[in-house]
């Protein structure tokens, strides 16, 4: 009887495998779906696509299958776009057709179709437009937000000073600094770096970024239809999401109690006023759940990616002390010690600007971008991408293009410098994605990365705890995002007083 049962299982697996292979061959034979490796039943292309290093394995597959190819992650086919031409053609030249957010199980379960990052259709259009306008009114892209960043950088300098040249891990200091800028706009206040609740939130966000890019996080993205019903560490990430949303909900109640519709103080106030204006509209995008989710999106997107970029950048500067010296020489010459660097200095600090760009290019923080999809069967080159198919624009393949960036896997600020030392722009610089789904906080993030790094280097020389040659700058996790290795540094004051 046991032998009969085992034989049945084997037969079932063989039938599923044959059906899966036949379906794959059918797609390929019709010349509609882009080519790709043959998937196995249930696990798809898991043997070819390594969850621990998704981007690198996809780049390797492009060598065999070209710039547009298909892989099966779990039971679902995914179309991968490799290289600037394919990515630009889809996201920029045909932005309307490729503007929809694709399936991302972690985000879909956490946000339930609300907010800015994982939403679609009318709600996405309404809330994104409202968020961009409101953030702009509160100074995003204007001088007032620059002043907030510079003010927060002063608090960061104070905290670094307290280390008195002893080794420390910069993770939480950088998270607090960057987060306080978005807190000022969204919540109308900043938090002390020793505030336990605030530090808890920084820990939540750091855990989310690491969990999403862990092996379990990647497996959940591929096999959510099964794992959603099973216990295990893949479920812990949603506890972190819930903790952040509970904090936002608490802030919302505080704002409701003190709201003055004639004088909104921050993003939450503006959203509450909009909710009041549209309370009689049955299909309004402005309701309590969307307020919590949208504020959460702004809070986490405005903190984690930017602070991680700066943290990774400081590690690269520890690894390359001569680059750090050259940045300091330029800042000393142009800015000096008596005032802080500002955005207006950027044009006079081409080497510093090139270093900031090279950090973002080299680390390719979000190598896969967030997934896109198409609303209908869409012809693309000689293929047809079926409605609802997940599409991954491989941003790392653009940022690491060897034709545009010689030695793309080496950290070299010369990638963004002309022969005469002036700054060189590149259309391959896409760390924030491109098209209609480009990160809405791109302007804020670029300003923060430049100002924070320039201010730190104006005031401190950063020294590694180990020999700089021994520092490993390889991501410890590489899934949807690249997570830098943990490290410590010593910050030695450059000026007396």
C-alpha positions as CSV (number, residue, x, y, z in Angstrom):
1,X,0.0,0.0,0.0
2,X,2.9,2.4,0.9
3,X,4.6,1.6,-2.4
4,X,1.4,2.3,-4.2
5,X,1.1,5.7,-2.4
6,X,4.7,6.6,-3.2
7,X,4.2,5.6,-6.8
8,X,1.1,7.9,-7.0
9,X,3.2,10.8,-5.7
10,X,6.0,10.2,-8.2
11,X,3.4,9.9,-11.0
12,X,1.7,13.1,-9.9
13,X,5.0,15.0,-9.8
14,X,5.9,13.6,-13.3
15,X,2.5,14.7,-14.7
16,X,2.9,18.2,-13.1
17,X,6.4,18.4,-14.5
18,X,5.3,17.4,-18.0
19,X,2.3,19.9,-17.9
20,X,4.6,22.6,-16.7
21,X,7.2,21.9,-19.3
22,X,4.6,21.6,-22.0
23,X,3.1,25.0,-21.0
24,X,6.5,26.5,-21.1
25,X,7.3,25.1,-24.5
26,X,3.9,26.2,-25.7
27,X,4.6,29.8,-24.7
28,X,8.1,29.7,-26.3
29,X,6.8,28.1,-29.5
30,X,4.2,30.7,-30.0
31,X,7.0,33.3,-29.9
32,X,4.9,35.5,-27.6
33,X,6.4,35.3,-24.1
34,X,10.1,36.2,-23.9
35,X,12.5,33.2,-23.8
36,X,13.9,31.8,-20.6
37,X,15.0,28.6,-18.8
38,X,12.6,25.7,-18.5
39,X,10.8,25.8,-15.1
40,X,10.3,22.8,-12.8
41,X,6.9,22.1,-11.3
42,X,6.1,24.0,-8.0
43,X,9.6,25.5,-7.6
44,X,9.8,27.1,-11.1
45,X,13.3,28.4,-11.8
46,X,14.5,28.3,-8.2
47,X,17.5,26.3,-9.2
48,X,18.7,29.0,-11.6
49,X,17.5,32.1,-9.7
50,X,19.2,32.2,-6.3
51,X,17.1,34.1,-3.8
52,X,20.2,35.2,-1.8
53,X,21.6,37.0,-4.8
54,X,18.7,37.6,-7.2
55,X,20.2,40.4,-9.3
56,X,23.4,38.7,-10.1
57,X,21.8,35.4,-11.2
58,X,19.3,37.4,-13.3
59,X,22.2,39.3,-14.9
60,X,23.9,36.0,-15.7
61,X,20.7,34.6,-17.3
62,X,20.5,37.7,-19.6
63,X,23.8,36.6,-21.1
64,X,22.0,33.5,-22.4
65,X,18.5,34.8,-23.1
66,X,19.0,38.5,-24.0
67,X,17.8,41.8,-22.6
68,X,14.1,40.6,-22.2
69,X,13.6,37.2,-20.8
70,X,11.2,35.2,-18.6
71,X,11.8,33.3,-15.4
72,X,9.3,31.5,-13.3
73,X,9.4,32.4,-9.6
74,X,7.3,29.9,-7.8
75,X,4.2,29.3,-10.0
76,X,4.3,32.7,-11.7
77,X,6.2,33.8,-14.8
78,X,8.2,37.1,-14.4
79,X,9.6,39.1,-17.3
80,X,13.0,40.6,-16.6
81,X,14.2,43.8,-18.4
82,X,18.0,43.9,-18.6
83,X,20.1,47.0,-19.7
84,X,19.3,50.7,-20.1
85,X,17.6,50.3,-23.6
86,X,15.0,47.8,-22.4
87,X,14.4,49.5,-19.1
88,X,14.1,53.0,-20.6
89,X,11.8,51.7,-23.4
90,X,9.4,50.2,-20.9
91,X,9.5,52.7,-18.0
92,X,10.1,56.0,-19.8
93,X,9.2,55.7,-23.5
94,X,6.1,53.6,-22.8
95,X,5.5,54.9,-19.2
96,X,1.7,54.7,-19.3
97,X,1.6,51.1,-20.4
98,X,4.1,50.0,-17.7
99,X,3.1,52.3,-14.8
100,X,1.1,49.7,-12.8
101,X,2.7,48.2,-9.7
102,X,3.3,44.5,-10.0
103,X,2.7,41.8,-7.5
104,X,5.0,42.0,-4.4
105,X,3.5,39.7,-1.8
106,X,5.1,41.3,1.3
107,X,4.0,44.8,0.3
108,X,0.6,43.6,-0.9
109,X,-0.1,41.8,2.4
110,X,1.2,44.7,4.5
111,X,-0.6,47.5,2.6
112,X,-3.6,45.8,1.2
113,X,-3.6,47.9,-1.9
114,X,-3.5,51.2,-0.1
115,X,-0.8,53.9,0.2
116,X,1.6,55.0,-2.5
117,X,4.1,52.3,-3.0
118,X,2.0,49.2,-3.6
119,X,-1.3,50.7,-4.9
120,X,-2.8,51.0,-8.4
121,X,-5.6,52.7,-10.3
122,X,-7.5,55.7,-9.0
123,X,-6.3,55.5,-5.4
124,X,-2.6,55.5,-6.5
125,X,-3.1,58.5,-8.8
126,X,-5.1,60.5,-6.2
127,X,-2.9,59.8,-3.2
128,X,0.4,60.2,-5.1
129,X,-0.6,63.5,-6.6
130,X,-1.8,64.7,-3.2
131,X,1.4,63.6,-1.4
132,X,3.7,65.3,-4.0
133,X,1.7,68.5,-3.8
134,X,1.6,68.5,0.0
135,X,5.3,67.7,0.4
136,X,6.2,70.4,-2.0
137,X,4.1,72.9,-0.1
138,X,5.9,71.9,3.1
139,X,9.2,72.6,1.5
140,X,10.3,69.5,-0.4
141,X,12.6,70.8,-3.1
142,X,12.6,74.3,-1.6
143,X,15.0,76.0,0.8
144,X,13.0,75.2,3.9
145,X,13.6,71.5,3.6
146,X,17.3,72.2,3.0
147,X,17.3,74.1,6.3
148,X,15.7,71.2,8.1
149,X,18.3,68.8,6.7
150,X,21.1,71.1,7.7
151,X,19.6,71.5,11.2
152,X,19.3,67.8,11.6
153,X,22.9,67.3,10.4
154,X,23.9,69.6,13.3
155,X,22.2,67.2,15.7
156,X,24.0,64.3,14.0
157,X,27.4,66.1,14.5
158,X,26.7,66.5,18.2
159,X,26.0,62.8,18.5
160,X,29.1,61.8,16.6
161,X,31.1,64.2,18.8
162,X,29.9,62.3,21.9
163,X,31.7,59.2,20.6
164,X,35.1,61.0,21.3
165,X,36.9,59.0,18.6
166,X,35.9,55.6,20.0
167,X,34.5,52.9,17.6
168,X,30.7,53.0,17.0
169,X,28.2,51.5,14.6
170,X,26.6,54.5,12.7
171,X,23.4,52.6,11.8
172,X,21.0,54.2,14.3
173,X,22.5,57.6,14.3
174,X,22.1,57.9,10.5
175,X,18.5,56.4,10.7
176,X,17.5,59.0,13.3
177,X,19.0,61.9,11.3
178,X,17.3,61.0,8.1
179,X,14.1,59.9,9.7
180,X,13.8,63.2,11.6
181,X,13.7,65.1,8.3
182,X,10.7,63.2,7.1
183,X,9.2,63.3,10.6
184,X,9.3,67.1,10.5
185,X,7.3,67.2,7.3
186,X,4.9,64.3,8.0
187,X,4.4,64.5,11.8
188,X,5.4,68.2,12.3
189,X,8.1,67.4,14.9
190,X,11.5,65.8,15.4
191,X,12.5,63.2,18.0
192,X,15.5,63.0,20.3
193,X,18.1,60.5,19.3
194,X,17.7,58.9,22.8
195,X,13.9,58.6,22.6
196,X,13.3,54.9,23.2
197,X,10.1,54.8,21.2
198,X,11.9,56.5,18.3
199,X,14.8,54.1,18.5
200,X,12.3,51.3,18.5
201,X,10.9,52.6,15.2
202,X,14.4,52.8,13.7
203,X,14.9,49.2,14.7
204,X,11.5,48.2,13.2
205,X,12.5,49.8,9.8
206,X,16.0,48.3,9.9
207,X,14.5,44.8,10.6
208,X,12.0,45.2,7.7
209,X,14.7,46.0,5.2
210,X,16.8,43.1,6.3
211,X,13.9,40.6,6.6
212,X,12.6,41.5,3.1
213,X,16.0,40.7,1.6
214,X,16.7,37.6,3.7
215,X,16.3,34.1,2.3
216,X,13.0,33.7,4.0
217,X,11.8,37.1,2.7
218,X,12.7,36.1,-0.9
219,X,11.1,32.7,-0.6
220,X,7.9,34.4,0.6
221,X,8.0,36.6,-2.5
222,X,8.1,33.5,-4.6
223,X,5.9,31.1,-2.7
224,X,3.5,33.4,-0.8
225,X,0.5,31.3,-1.9
226,X,1.8,28.5,0.2
227,X,3.8,30.3,2.9
228,X,0.9,32.6,3.8
229,X,-0.7,29.6,5.5
230,X,2.4,28.3,7.2
231,X,4.1,29.4,10.4
232,X,7.7,30.4,10.3
233,X,10.2,33.4,10.4
234,X,8.7,34.8,7.1
235,X,5.7,36.0,9.2
236,X,7.8,38.1,11.6
237,X,8.2,41.0,9.2
238,X,4.4,41.7,9.5
239,X,4.8,42.3,13.2
240,X,7.4,45.0,12.3
241,X,5.0,46.6,9.9
242,X,2.2,46.5,12.4
243,X,4.3,48.2,15.1
244,X,5.1,51.1,12.7
245,X,1.4,51.4,11.7
246,X,0.4,51.5,15.3
247,X,2.7,54.4,15.9
248,X,1.3,56.3,12.8
249,X,-2.3,55.6,14.1
250,X,-1.4,57.1,17.4
251,X,0.0,60.2,15.8
252,X,-3.1,60.5,13.7
253,X,-5.3,60.5,16.8
254,X,-3.2,63.2,18.4
255,X,-3.5,65.3,15.2
256,X,-7.2,64.8,15.0
257,X,-7.6,66.2,18.6
258,X,-5.5,69.4,17.8
259,X,-6.5,69.9,14.1
260,X,-7.0,73.5,12.9
261,X,-8.3,73.3,9.4
262,X,-7.3,76.9,8.7
263,X,-3.6,76.2,9.6
264,X,-2.4,72.7,8.8
265,X,1.0,72.0,10.3
266,X,2.1,68.9,8.4
267,X,1.2,66.1,6.0
268,X,-1.2,64.4,8.5
269,X,-3.1,67.6,9.1
270,X,-3.5,68.1,5.3
271,X,-4.7,64.5,4.8
272,X,-7.3,64.9,7.6
273,X,-8.6,68.1,6.0
274,X,-8.9,66.3,2.7
275,X,-10.8,63.5,4.4
276,X,-13.2,66.0,5.8
277,X,-13.7,67.6,2.4
278,X,-14.5,64.3,0.7
279,X,-16.4,62.6,3.5
280,X,-19.6,62.5,1.4
281,X,-17.9,60.9,-1.6
282,X,-18.4,57.1,-1.4
283,X,-15.4,56.2,-3.5
284,X,-13.0,58.8,-2.0
285,X,-9.3,57.7,-1.8
286,X,-9.0,59.7,1.4
287,X,-10.0,57.7,4.5
288,X,-8.4,56.6,7.7
289,X,-6.8,53.4,6.5
290,X,-5.3,55.2,3.6
291,X,-4.0,58.0,5.8
292,X,-2.2,55.4,8.0
293,X,-0.8,53.4,5.1
294,X,0.3,56.5,3.1
295,X,2.0,58.1,6.1
296,X,3.7,54.8,6.8
297,X,4.9,54.6,3.2
298,X,6.4,58.1,3.4
299,X,7.9,57.4,6.8
300,X,9.6,54.1,5.9
301,X,10.6,55.2,2.3
302,X,11.9,58.5,3.6
303,X,14.1,56.8,6.1
304,X,15.4,53.4,5.3
305,X,16.7,53.7,1.8
306,X,18.4,57.0,2.3
307,X,20.0,56.2,5.6
308,X,21.2,52.8,4.3
309,X,22.7,54.6,1.2
310,X,24.6,57.0,3.5
311,X,25.7,54.1,5.8
312,X,26.9,52.1,2.8
313,X,28.6,55.3,1.5
314,X,30.6,55.8,4.7
315,X,31.8,52.2,4.5
316,X,33.1,52.8,1.0
317,X,34.9,55.9,2.2
318,X,36.5,53.9,4.9
319,X,37.6,51.4,2.3
320,X,38.9,54.2,0.0
321,X,40.7,56.7,2.3
322,X,42.2,58.6,-0.6
323,X,38.7,59.4,-1.9
324,X,37.7,60.7,1.5
325,X,40.8,62.9,1.5
326,X,40.0,64.4,-1.9
327,X,36.4,65.2,-0.8
328,X,37.8,66.9,2.3
329,X,40.3,68.9,0.3
330,X,37.6,70.1,-2.1
331,X,35.2,71.0,0.8
332,X,38.0,72.8,2.6
333,X,38.8,74.8,-0.5
334,X,35.3,75.7,-1.5
335,X,33.4,75.9,1.8
336,X,36.0,76.1,4.6
337,X,35.4,75.3,8.3
338,X,33.3,78.4,9.2
339,X,30.0,77.4,7.6
340,X,28.2,74.2,6.6
341,X,28.0,72.9,3.0
342,X,24.7,73.8,1.3
343,X,22.9,72.7,-1.9
344,X,24.2,75.8,-3.7
345,X,27.7,74.6,-3.2
346,X,27.1,71.4,-5.2
347,X,28.0,72.9,-8.5
348,X,31.3,74.0,-7.0
349,X,32.0,70.6,-5.5
350,X,32.1,68.4,-8.6
351,X,34.3,65.7,-6.9
352,X,32.1,65.5,-3.9
353,X,29.0,65.3,-6.1
354,X,30.7,62.6,-8.2
355,X,31.4,60.6,-5.0
356,X,27.8,60.8,-3.9
357,X,26.6,59.6,-7.4
358,X,29.2,56.8,-7.4
359,X,28.1,55.6,-4.0
360,X,24.5,55.2,-5.3
361,X,25.7,53.7,-8.6
362,X,28.1,51.2,-7.0
363,X,25.8,49.9,-4.3
364,X,22.6,49.7,-6.6
365,X,20.6,49.7,-3.4
366,X,17.4,48.4,-5.0
367,X,18.8,46.3,-7.8
368,X,15.5,44.9,-9.1
369,X,13.5,48.1,-8.6
370,X,10.0,47.4,-7.3
371,X,7.9,45.2,-9.7
372,X,5.8,46.6,-12.5
373,X,3.0,45.0,-14.5
374,X,0.8,45.7,-17.5
375,X,-3.0,46.3,-17.5
376,X,-3.5,44.3,-20.8
377,X,-1.7,42.0,-23.2
378,X,1.1,44.3,-24.3
379,X,3.4,43.9,-27.3
380,X,7.0,44.6,-26.4
381,X,9.7,44.2,-29.0
382,X,9.0,40.8,-30.7
383,X,7.1,39.5,-27.7
384,X,3.7,39.9,-26.0
385,X,3.6,40.3,-22.3
386,X,0.3,38.9,-20.9
387,X,-2.0,41.1,-18.8
388,X,-1.0,41.0,-15.1
389,X,2.5,39.5,-15.7
390,X,5.1,40.7,-13.1
391,X,7.9,42.7,-14.7
392,X,11.3,43.4,-13.0
393,X,13.3,46.3,-14.4
394,X,16.9,45.3,-13.5
395,X,18.3,48.6,-12.3
396,X,21.6,47.1,-11.4
397,X,22.2,46.2,-15.1
398,X,21.8,49.9,-15.9
399,X,24.0,51.2,-13.1
400,X,26.7,48.6,-13.8
401,X,26.7,48.9,-17.6
402,X,30.4,48.5,-18.6
403,X,30.0,50.6,-21.8
404,X,28.9,53.6,-19.7
405,X,30.9,52.9,-16.6
406,X,34.4,51.3,-17.2
407,X,35.2,48.8,-14.5
408,X,31.5,49.0,-13.3
409,X,32.1,46.7,-10.3
410,X,34.9,49.0,-8.9
411,X,34.2,52.1,-6.8
412,X,35.5,55.0,-8.9
413,X,34.2,58.6,-8.7
414,X,35.8,59.1,-12.1
415,X,32.7,57.5,-13.6
416,X,31.0,60.9,-13.0
417,X,33.8,63.3,-13.9
418,X,34.9,64.7,-17.2
419,X,38.6,64.9,-18.1
420,X,38.8,68.5,-16.8
421,X,37.3,67.5,-13.4
422,X,33.8,68.9,-14.0
423,X,30.8,66.8,-13.0
424,X,29.5,64.4,-15.8
425,X,25.8,63.5,-15.9
426,X,24.7,60.1,-17.1
427,X,21.4,58.9,-18.4
428,X,22.3,55.5,-16.9
429,X,22.0,56.9,-13.4
430,X,18.7,55.3,-12.3
431,X,19.0,54.5,-8.6
432,X,15.5,55.8,-8.0
433,X,14.0,53.9,-11.0
434,X,12.4,55.9,-13.8
435,X,9.1,56.9,-15.4
436,X,5.8,57.3,-13.6
437,X,6.8,55.1,-10.7
438,X,10.1,56.9,-10.0
439,X,10.6,57.4,-6.3
440,X,8.5,60.4,-5.3
441,X,11.1,61.4,-2.7
442,X,14.0,61.4,-5.2
443,X,14.7,65.2,-4.7
444,X,14.6,64.9,-0.9
445,X,16.8,61.8,-0.9
446,X,19.5,63.3,-3.2
447,X,19.6,66.5,-1.1
448,X,20.0,64.5,2.1
449,X,22.7,62.2,0.9
450,X,24.8,65.0,-0.4
451,X,24.4,67.3,2.6
452,X,24.8,64.7,5.3
453,X,27.9,63.1,3.7
454,X,29.5,66.5,2.9
455,X,28.8,67.8,6.5
456,X,30.2,64.7,8.1
457,X,33.4,64.8,6.1
458,X,33.8,68.6,6.6
459,X,33.9,67.9,10.4
460,X,35.4,64.4,10.8
461,X,38.0,62.1,9.3
462,X,36.5,58.6,9.3
463,X,38.8,55.8,10.3
464,X,38.1,52.0,10.1
465,X,38.5,49.8,13.1
466,X,40.4,47.2,11.0
467,X,42.8,47.8,8.1
468,X,40.9,49.4,5.2
469,X,42.0,46.6,2.9
470,X,40.3,44.1,5.1
471,X,36.9,45.8,4.9
472,X,34.3,43.8,2.9
473,X,31.9,46.0,1.0
474,X,29.9,43.0,-0.4
475,X,26.2,43.1,0.6
476,X,25.4,40.6,3.3
477,X,21.9,40.2,1.8
478,X,21.0,40.9,-1.8
479,X,17.3,40.4,-2.7
480,X,15.0,43.2,-3.7
481,X,17.6,45.4,-1.9
482,X,21.3,45.2,-1.0
483,X,22.0,45.2,2.7
484,X,25.5,46.5,3.7
485,X,27.6,44.5,6.1
486,X,27.7,45.7,9.7
487,X,30.8,47.7,10.6
488,X,32.2,50.2,13.1
489,X,34.2,53.4,12.6
490,X,36.0,56.0,14.5
491,X,35.2,59.7,13.8
492,X,38.2,62.0,14.5
493,X,37.3,65.8,14.7
494,X,39.1,67.8,12.0
495,X,38.8,71.2,13.7
496,X,39.4,72.4,17.2
497,X,36.5,73.9,19.3
